[in-house]
């Protein structure tokens, strides 16, 4: 009887210790949900030149606390109504762990370049974006600074439902090179409802499934406001 009792206690300890370990690790894991808020205010200088400007706020799970602040700007040139190219810079501040108690944010600066191709029919617009990024991460309390190169490919389809509403579906794949190694960075599957206040102003709201390495994924709610400010240019 004592043998069975002792055997039961050993099994219980074996169960409790891994459970506590898993619970401890989970506190540092990426949350399974989040919210991404964006404001895009491109400035159209003329029929060929545009200044891109967007500000992004990404939350830590379902809380209002910040996981990341990101500001991106660039100069876009339209070769034709279908083709354009952009070059610019961006900087971001990303929390170094997934706990609200941690108030350290890692700094990143990046140069970025992209090429866009867009074609449209009466009720559809198809777009392909290819972007490259040269990323510089500053050192943190836990990690040394480093550099990385990332490329991103994003096909996108916009289906017009009415004069005011449209459905947007997109998928963005990212591959990164760091520490002398190419590796999968992330994939974003996006489904948005689009409401047009007028031609230069729109609001997008929807869902994004974010896939990360090691079979980690997030379910993201997205809300994006677009407003093109035009200076002496045809819309």
Secondary structure, 3 states (H helix, E strand, C coil): CHHHHHHHHHHHHHHHHHHHHHHHHHCCCCCCEEEEEEEECCEECCCCEEEEEEEEEEECCCCCCEEEEEEEEEEEEECCCCEEEEEEEEEEEEECCCCCCCCCEEEEEEEEEEEEEEEECCCEEEEEEEEEEEEEECCCCCCCCEEEEEEEEEEEEEEECCCCEEEEEEEEEEEEEECCEEEEEEEEEEEEEEEEEECCEEEEEEEEEEEECCCEEEEEEEEEEEECEECCCCC
